[in-house]
């Protein structure tokens, strides 16, 4: 029954799309072109409704039967679904040109702007696997889709599925929901509650700093890359700031962790540095100043180390030339 409904809906949409295309290319009045698009829009809405029901039916069939056949049918259906949506969006852009009259100068400006924009590479959503470390990069871009009211929940659900790493914990969680617009909010909130709660991510980055302290203790007198340590510390500090764990609130906790992660020779240089001696004030403000000064000191040390490496390499090449 569902398969017959979707077959009929697809035929109706195709006829409406062909009629709209024919009207658009003819010399018929603008009102007829608009009416043809409005009829196409009705058929697209009907097709979306049937597609949603068919998606849910296929999903349950694949879960009940445990056969690869329904998975293949489901994937093929999604690909075909995208074809119809692309046709509709193409028609929507074409009718917009008919209904919107633009001055010649404005048209030229838009054309120039579009040409410039097309030079930029296409951005792709970062994939999320369920690794806590990857949540912030994933959320920083997917938030634009989640908050965009012009994108339907059906499309948001497809974006969410596409953004999951195959065979990952996150993918299994999202796939446990039937792929319909009604389930988008449920699927997304389950994903966020499982992997994206603030306190879980804060604990993760604090443990990352503790891991640096442990590595430093186990390393002993072995030489280590200050640039690598600084990059990891900076990453943790900035991630924690994004989550509200800022230096002015939590410096008393962060400062000893950062200081304890540094090699002995760097600590000695920090103790001798003028930046440390210049710290004034008292209480929380003093601790915050110390952390900011320490991070600035590490940044300068890393930059100087890189400069020395470049100079040494350049000098070596000069001698061998």
DOSE-365543 format. One record per residue (C-alpha): residue in three letters; x, y, z. Coordinates in steps of 0.25 Angstrom, whole numbers, always signed. Last residue first. Layout:
residues N
+-----+-------+-------+-------+
|   r |    c1 |    c2 |    c3 |
+-----+-------+-------+-------+
| ALA |     X |     Y |     Z |
...
+-----+-------+-------+-------+
end
This chain:
residues 321
+-----+-------+-------+-------+
|   r |    c1 |    c2 |    c3 |
+-----+-------+-------+-------+
| UNK |  +305 |  +103 |    -1 |
| UNK |  +308 |   +94 |   +11 |
| UNK |  +311 |  +106 |   +20 |
| UNK |  +299 |  +113 |   +16 |
| UNK |  +290 |  +101 |   +18 |
| UNK |  +295 |  +100 |   +32 |
| UNK |  +292 |  +114 |   +35 |
| UNK |  +278 |  +113 |   +29 |
| UNK |  +275 |  +101 |   +38 |
| UNK |  +281 |  +108 |   +50 |
| UNK |  +273 |  +120 |   +48 |
| UNK |  +260 |  +113 |   +46 |
| UNK |  +262 |  +104 |   +58 |
| UNK |  +265 |  +117 |   +66 |
| UNK |  +253 |  +124 |   +61 |
| UNK |  +244 |  +112 |   +65 |
| UNK |  +250 |  +112 |   +79 |
| UNK |  +248 |  +127 |   +80 |
| UNK |  +233 |  +125 |   +76 |
| UNK |  +231 |  +113 |   +86 |
| UNK |  +238 |  +122 |   +97 |
| UNK |  +229 |  +134 |   +94 |
| UNK |  +216 |  +125 |   +95 |
| UNK |  +221 |  +119 |  +108 |
| UNK |  +223 |  +132 |  +114 |
| UNK |  +209 |  +137 |  +109 |
| UNK |  +203 |  +124 |  +115 |
| UNK |  +211 |  +127 |  +128 |
| UNK |  +206 |  +142 |  +129 |
| UNK |  +192 |  +138 |  +127 |
| UNK |  +193 |  +128 |  +138 |
| UNK |  +200 |  +137 |  +147 |
| UNK |  +190 |  +148 |  +145 |
| UNK |  +178 |  +139 |  +148 |
| UNK |  +185 |  +135 |  +161 |
| UNK |  +187 |  +150 |  +165 |
| UNK |  +173 |  +153 |  +161 |
| UNK |  +168 |  +142 |  +170 |
| UNK |  +175 |  +146 |  +182 |
| UNK |  +185 |  +158 |  +182 |
| UNK |  +191 |  +168 |  +173 |
| UNK |  +204 |  +168 |  +165 |
| UNK |  +211 |  +159 |  +155 |
| UNK |  +224 |  +166 |  +150 |
| UNK |  +233 |  +155 |  +156 |
| UNK |  +227 |  +145 |  +147 |
| UNK |  +229 |  +153 |  +135 |
| UNK |  +243 |  +156 |  +138 |
| UNK |  +247 |  +141 |  +136 |
| UNK |  +255 |  +134 |  +146 |
| UNK |  +244 |  +125 |  +151 |
| UNK |  +239 |  +123 |  +136 |
| UNK |  +253 |  +118 |  +132 |
| UNK |  +254 |  +108 |  +143 |
| UNK |  +240 |  +103 |  +140 |
| UNK |  +245 |  +102 |  +125 |
| UNK |  +257 |   +94 |  +129 |
| UNK |  +248 |   +85 |  +138 |
| UNK |  +238 |   +81 |  +127 |
| UNK |  +224 |   +87 |  +128 |
| UNK |  +212 |   +79 |  +132 |
| UNK |  +212 |   +83 |  +146 |
| UNK |  +211 |   +98 |  +142 |
| UNK |  +198 |   +95 |  +134 |
| UNK |  +192 |   +87 |  +145 |
| UNK |  +196 |   +97 |  +156 |
| UNK |  +190 |  +109 |  +148 |
| UNK |  +177 |  +102 |  +144 |
| UNK |  +170 |  +100 |  +158 |
| UNK |  +173 |  +114 |  +163 |
| UNK |  +171 |  +120 |  +150 |
| UNK |  +156 |  +115 |  +150 |
| UNK |  +148 |  +128 |  +150 |
| UNK |  +157 |  +138 |  +143 |
| UNK |  +163 |  +127 |  +134 |
| UNK |  +149 |  +123 |  +128 |
| UNK |  +142 |  +110 |  +130 |
| UNK |  +130 |  +115 |  +122 |
| UNK |  +130 |  +103 |  +112 |
| UNK |  +137 |  +112 |  +101 |
| UNK |  +147 |  +115 |  +112 |
| UNK |  +149 |  +100 |  +114 |
| UNK |  +152 |   +98 |  +100 |
| UNK |  +162 |  +110 |  +100 |
| UNK |  +170 |  +104 |  +112 |
| UNK |  +170 |   +90 |  +106 |
| UNK |  +175 |   +94 |   +92 |
| UNK |  +186 |  +104 |   +99 |
| UNK |  +191 |   +92 |  +107 |
| UNK |  +192 |   +83 |   +96 |
| UNK |  +199 |   +94 |   +87 |
| UNK |  +208 |   +97 |   +98 |
| UNK |  +212 |   +83 |  +100 |
| UNK |  +215 |   +81 |   +86 |
| UNK |  +223 |   +93 |   +85 |
| UNK |  +231 |   +90 |   +97 |
| UNK |  +236 |   +77 |   +90 |
| UNK |  +242 |   +67 |  +100 |
| UNK |  +256 |   +64 |  +105 |
| UNK |  +256 |   +52 |  +115 |
| UNK |  +259 |   +56 |  +129 |
| UNK |  +247 |   +50 |  +135 |
| UNK |  +237 |   +46 |  +125 |
| UNK |  +228 |   +39 |  +135 |
| UNK |  +225 |   +52 |  +142 |
| UNK |  +223 |   +60 |  +130 |
| UNK |  +213 |   +49 |  +124 |
| UNK |  +206 |   +50 |  +137 |
| UNK |  +204 |   +65 |  +137 |
| UNK |  +200 |   +64 |  +122 |
| UNK |  +190 |   +54 |  +126 |
| UNK |  +184 |   +63 |  +137 |
| UNK |  +183 |   +74 |  +126 |
| UNK |  +175 |   +64 |  +117 |
| UNK |  +167 |   +60 |  +130 |
| UNK |  +163 |   +75 |  +131 |
| UNK |  +159 |   +74 |  +116 |
| UNK |  +150 |   +62 |  +118 |
| UNK |  +143 |   +67 |  +131 |
| UNK |  +139 |   +80 |  +124 |
| UNK |  +134 |   +71 |  +112 |
| UNK |  +125 |   +63 |  +122 |
| UNK |  +121 |   +75 |  +129 |
| UNK |  +116 |   +82 |  +117 |
| UNK |  +107 |   +71 |  +112 |
| UNK |  +111 |   +67 |   +97 |
| UNK |  +113 |   +52 |   +96 |
| UNK |  +100 |   +45 |  +102 |
| UNK |   +91 |   +57 |  +104 |
| UNK |   +95 |   +63 |   +91 |
| UNK |   +92 |   +50 |   +83 |
| UNK |   +79 |   +48 |   +90 |
| UNK |   +75 |   +63 |   +88 |
| UNK |   +78 |   +61 |   +73 |
| UNK |   +70 |   +48 |   +71 |
| UNK |   +58 |   +54 |   +79 |
| UNK |   +59 |   +67 |   +71 |
| UNK |   +60 |   +60 |   +58 |
| UNK |   +49 |   +49 |   +61 |
| UNK |   +37 |   +57 |   +55 |
| UNK |   +45 |   +60 |   +42 |
| UNK |   +46 |   +45 |   +39 |
| UNK |   +58 |   +36 |   +39 |
| UNK |   +53 |   +25 |   +49 |
| UNK |   +62 |   +27 |   +61 |
| UNK |   +72 |   +16 |   +65 |
| UNK |   +80 |   +21 |   +53 |
| UNK |   +84 |   +33 |   +62 |
| UNK |   +90 |   +24 |   +73 |
| UNK |   +97 |   +15 |   +64 |
| UNK |  +104 |   +27 |   +57 |
| UNK |  +108 |   +32 |   +70 |
| UNK |  +114 |   +19 |   +74 |
| UNK |  +122 |   +18 |   +61 |
| UNK |  +119 |    +8 |   +49 |
| UNK |  +120 |   +20 |   +39 |
| UNK |  +124 |   +33 |   +45 |
| UNK |  +112 |   +42 |   +47 |
| UNK |  +110 |   +55 |   +39 |
| UNK |  +101 |   +49 |   +28 |
| UNK |   +91 |   +45 |   +39 |
| UNK |   +90 |   +59 |   +44 |
| UNK |   +89 |   +65 |   +30 |
| UNK |   +78 |   +55 |   +27 |
| UNK |   +70 |   +58 |   +40 |
| UNK |   +72 |   +73 |   +37 |
| UNK |   +66 |   +71 |   +24 |
| UNK |   +53 |   +65 |   +30 |
| UNK |   +53 |   +75 |   +41 |
| UNK |   +52 |   +86 |   +30 |
| UNK |   +63 |   +96 |   +27 |
| UNK |   +58 |  +111 |   +27 |
| UNK |   +58 |  +111 |   +43 |
| UNK |   +73 |  +110 |   +43 |
| UNK |   +77 |  +107 |   +57 |
| UNK |   +81 |   +92 |   +55 |
| UNK |   +88 |   +95 |   +42 |
| UNK |   +97 |  +106 |   +48 |
| UNK |   +99 |   +98 |   +61 |
| UNK |  +105 |   +87 |   +52 |
| UNK |  +118 |   +96 |   +50 |
| UNK |  +122 |   +99 |   +64 |
| UNK |  +115 |   +85 |   +69 |
| UNK |  +125 |   +77 |   +61 |
| UNK |  +137 |   +84 |   +65 |
| UNK |  +132 |   +84 |   +80 |
| UNK |  +129 |   +69 |   +80 |
| UNK |  +142 |   +64 |   +74 |
| UNK |  +149 |   +62 |   +88 |
| UNK |  +137 |   +54 |   +93 |
| UNK |  +139 |   +43 |   +82 |
| UNK |  +125 |   +39 |   +78 |
| UNK |  +128 |   +38 |   +63 |
| UNK |  +125 |   +51 |   +58 |
| UNK |  +128 |   +55 |   +44 |
| UNK |  +132 |   +70 |   +41 |
| UNK |  +122 |   +77 |   +32 |
| UNK |  +128 |   +80 |   +18 |
| UNK |  +131 |   +94 |   +13 |
| UNK |  +132 |   +95 |    -2 |
| UNK |  +144 |  +103 |    -7 |
| UNK |  +143 |  +118 |    -9 |
| UNK |  +144 |  +122 |   -24 |
| UNK |  +128 |  +121 |   -25 |
| UNK |  +127 |  +133 |   -15 |
| UNK |  +134 |  +142 |   -25 |
| UNK |  +125 |  +139 |   -37 |
| UNK |  +113 |  +140 |   -28 |
| UNK |  +117 |  +154 |   -24 |
| UNK |  +119 |  +158 |   -38 |
| UNK |  +105 |  +152 |   -42 |
| UNK |   +99 |  +159 |   -30 |
| UNK |  +105 |  +173 |   -34 |
| UNK |  +101 |  +171 |   -49 |
| UNK |   +87 |  +168 |   -45 |
| UNK |   +87 |  +181 |   -36 |
| UNK |   +92 |  +189 |   -47 |
| UNK |   +81 |  +184 |   -57 |
| UNK |   +70 |  +187 |   -47 |
| UNK |   +63 |  +174 |   -41 |
| UNK |   +49 |  +169 |   -44 |
| UNK |   +46 |  +157 |   -34 |
| UNK |   +35 |  +148 |   -38 |
| UNK |   +42 |  +142 |   -50 |
| UNK |   +56 |  +140 |   -44 |
| UNK |   +49 |  +134 |   -32 |
| UNK |   +42 |  +124 |   -41 |
| UNK |   +55 |  +119 |   -46 |
| UNK |   +61 |  +117 |   -31 |
| UNK |   +48 |  +109 |   -27 |
| UNK |   +49 |  +101 |   -40 |
| UNK |   +63 |   +97 |   -36 |
| UNK |   +59 |   +94 |   -22 |
| UNK |   +48 |   +85 |   -27 |
| UNK |   +57 |   +77 |   -36 |
| UNK |   +67 |   +76 |   -25 |
| UNK |   +57 |   +71 |   -15 |
| UNK |   +52 |   +60 |   -26 |
| UNK |   +67 |   +55 |   -28 |
| UNK |   +69 |   +55 |   -13 |
| UNK |   +58 |   +45 |   -11 |
| UNK |   +64 |   +37 |   -21 |
| UNK |   +77 |   +36 |   -13 |
| UNK |   +68 |   +33 |    +0 |
| UNK |   +61 |   +22 |    -7 |
| UNK |   +73 |   +15 |   -12 |
| UNK |   +79 |   +15 |    +2 |
| UNK |   +65 |    +9 |    +8 |
| UNK |   +65 |    -1 |    -3 |
| UNK |   +79 |    -5 |    +0 |
| UNK |   +76 |    -6 |   +15 |
| UNK |   +63 |   -14 |   +12 |
| UNK |   +71 |   -24 |    +5 |
| UNK |   +82 |   -26 |   +15 |
| UNK |   +73 |   -34 |   +24 |
| UNK |   +70 |   -32 |   +38 |
| UNK |   +55 |   -35 |   +36 |
| UNK |   +50 |   -26 |   +48 |
| UNK |   +60 |   -15 |   +48 |
| UNK |   +60 |   -13 |   +32 |
| UNK |   +45 |   -14 |   +32 |
| UNK |   +44 |    -3 |   +43 |
| UNK |   +53 |    +6 |   +35 |
| UNK |   +46 |    +3 |   +22 |
| UNK |   +32 |    +7 |   +28 |
| UNK |   +38 |   +20 |   +34 |
| UNK |   +44 |   +24 |   +21 |
| UNK |   +31 |   +21 |   +14 |
| UNK |   +23 |   +30 |   +23 |
| UNK |   +33 |   +41 |   +22 |
| UNK |   +33 |   +39 |    +6 |
| UNK |   +18 |   +40 |    +6 |
| UNK |   +18 |   +53 |   +13 |
| UNK |   +29 |   +59 |    +5 |
| UNK |   +22 |   +55 |    -8 |
| UNK |    +9 |   +62 |    -3 |
| UNK |   +17 |   +75 |    +0 |
| UNK |   +25 |   +74 |   -14 |
| UNK |   +11 |   +72 |   -21 |
| UNK |    +6 |   +85 |   -14 |
| UNK |   +19 |   +92 |   -18 |
| UNK |   +17 |   +88 |   -33 |
| UNK |    +3 |   +94 |   -33 |
| UNK |    +9 |  +107 |   -27 |
| UNK |   +20 |  +106 |   -38 |
| UNK |    +9 |  +105 |   -49 |
| UNK |    +2 |  +116 |   -43 |
| UNK |   +14 |  +125 |   -43 |
| UNK |   +17 |  +121 |   -58 |
| UNK |    +2 |  +124 |   -61 |
| UNK |    +3 |  +138 |   -54 |
| UNK |   +15 |  +142 |   -62 |
| UNK |    +8 |  +141 |   -75 |
| UNK |   +11 |  +130 |   -86 |
| UNK |   +23 |  +132 |   -94 |
| UNK |   +28 |  +118 |   -92 |
| UNK |   +41 |  +113 |   -85 |
| UNK |   +35 |  +114 |   -71 |
| UNK |   +22 |  +108 |   -76 |
| UNK |   +29 |   +95 |   -81 |
| UNK |   +37 |   +94 |   -68 |
| UNK |   +25 |   +96 |   -59 |
| UNK |   +18 |   +85 |   -67 |
| UNK |   +30 |   +76 |   -66 |
| UNK |   +30 |   +78 |   -51 |
| UNK |   +15 |   +75 |   -49 |
| UNK |   +16 |   +62 |   -57 |
| UNK |   +28 |   +58 |   -49 |
| UNK |   +21 |   +61 |   -36 |
| UNK |    +9 |   +53 |   -40 |
| UNK |   +18 |   +41 |   -44 |
| UNK |   +25 |   +42 |   -31 |
| UNK |   +12 |   +43 |   -23 |
| UNK |    +6 |   +30 |   -30 |
| UNK |   +19 |   +22 |   -27 |
| UNK |   +19 |   +27 |   -13 |
| UNK |    +5 |   +22 |   -11 |
| UNK |    +7 |    +9 |   -17 |
| UNK |   +19 |    +6 |    -9 |
| UNK |   +11 |   +10 |    +4 |
| UNK |    +0 |    +0 |    +0 |
+-----+-------+-------+-------+
end
